Amino acid sequence: MAGLSRRGFLVSAGVLAGLVASGGVANALAEDKAVLRPPGAQSERGFLARCMRCQKCVSVCHARVIQPLSIAESIKGASTPTLDFSRNYCDFCAEENGGRPRCSEVCPTKALLPQSGKATVNGIAVVNERSCIAWDWKGCTACVDKCPQDAIALDEQGRPLVDDALCDGCGLCELICPSSSLRSYGGGRSEAKGIVVVAKERERA
Amino acid sequence: MKPPKPSHPIRLVRTGVAVAVLAAIGAGVAFGTDAGTLCAWCPLGFAQTSLASREFHAAVLAPLVAVIAAAALLGRAFCSWGCPSGLVKKRGASRARSSATKRGGQDSKGGCASQGKSCSASAAHPLPSIALIAAVLLASLIVGFPVFCLFCPIGLVFGLMFAIFRSLTVYQPSWDLVIFPLMLIIELRLFGSWCSRICPLGAAASLIARISPFKLKTKANLGTCRIDSSCHACSEACPESLEPPSIVVGSDETCTLCLECAQACPHRSLAVGISPRRAEKEERMTESTE
């Protein structure tokens, strides 16, 4: 061990200890978080084991709905891709690539697995009862009218209900939901919108 | 510390190259290509994800071959020419440390002059570099995700680039705008020896450079070089604190080919070239007999 001086050994041991400690903290903080991921994502844990934050999916997304996650949202998931439906929605590259999402095709480490057709699901739309216009005053049918999957129906009282089996989490409902402009409320995205797409894992929990 | 010189043309060129790399990647993102960032070419990123997920990713092959070829030809040149963290790094940060505490911990004091004959300036031992890379890979295996990527300055620079993009284009500023620059400053400025001691990419590049038979290296014209009259201008300019003998024969694999030495040489003796190992040995021989 002549070549591995005490100093060189200490640096490597320190790097190992520091990385394991911070990785452990990041794991603990991320435990029950389920982040909305691009189409083809595996379980959150499996996704984070594979994603090397290369941003290929972010740069290839023609709809620009894939964005790097902020470190403030998740330390472990910093700069990993998430979906943001505030400017556009995910059409699963229907016209671009015949319904095969480009993001999962370019992923080099299978964090996103290429899929097509019915199997591809981003997440599930969930009605936010505190913000949804139809829950307060009735009459708003924006999401019901626009849903490409016909996954949203109205109940007897005119309130939207999402059919989990049909919803593919494309985000069009969240994009067009008018509640944030009809209510003068300055809260965060998920508070202001009457319907938001959440990760499947979170919805089940 | 001596005051900075008024003009640093070679530094400007290097900064220009690093900015061009960043701009090209930014353009790739803006025009919706599938290029991703430099991280898509990182063999260590692939290795970490493979260990964390316990599966092999065939996509690693192209980046691996490209990076090994680049390191075999250019050694650590990426560190001073292409690495975006160079835009943040204080010049000569590693120079602030004494040259005796380089990676490998070998006391290189004295070098050629004091040792008299064998001017084998091949400095660092490979074990610390191997141990460092092993530590990074082992950590990812243990925690189950590529944990070094959280700290990698290259990733942080690109993270910052995306954060700036987002705040300018869709008006969504995030904490990344504050946290990433802070981490970069702590890693590269306060913790000045990051590049020479912590960066596993640089370690891997010097390991490859070490065994490469055709690496581009600094070479002095021994007819004009005044190393014997204790001219150490090249060594004083070297951000890696390499000793004059190893600069003269280009024998140190931690050299980043930044060319500060060539610029500082008062006799214009230094150039870069590819010298096969055998020729280098002969050169050392002739030098030691002189």
Interface residues (C-beta under 8 A of the other chain):
Chain A: M1 A2 G3 L4 S5 R6 R7 G8 F9 V11 S12 A13 V15 L16 L19 V20 S22 G23 G24 A26 N27 R45 G46 L48 A49 R50 C51 M52 R53 C54 Q55 K56 V58 S59 V60 C61 H62 Q67 P68 S70 I71 A72 I75 K76 A78 S79 D84 S86 R87 R102 V106 P108 T109 K110 A111
Chain B: G28 V29 G32 T33 D34 A35 G36 T37 C39 A40 C42 G45 F46 Q48 T49 S50 A52 S53 E55 H57 A59 V60 T101 R103 G104 G105 Q106 H125 P126 L127 P128 A131 L132 A134 A135 V136 L138 A139 S140 I142 V143 G144 F145 P146 V147 F148 C149 L150 F151 G155 F158 G159 F162 A163 R166 V170 Q172 S174 W175 D176 I179 F180 R197 I198
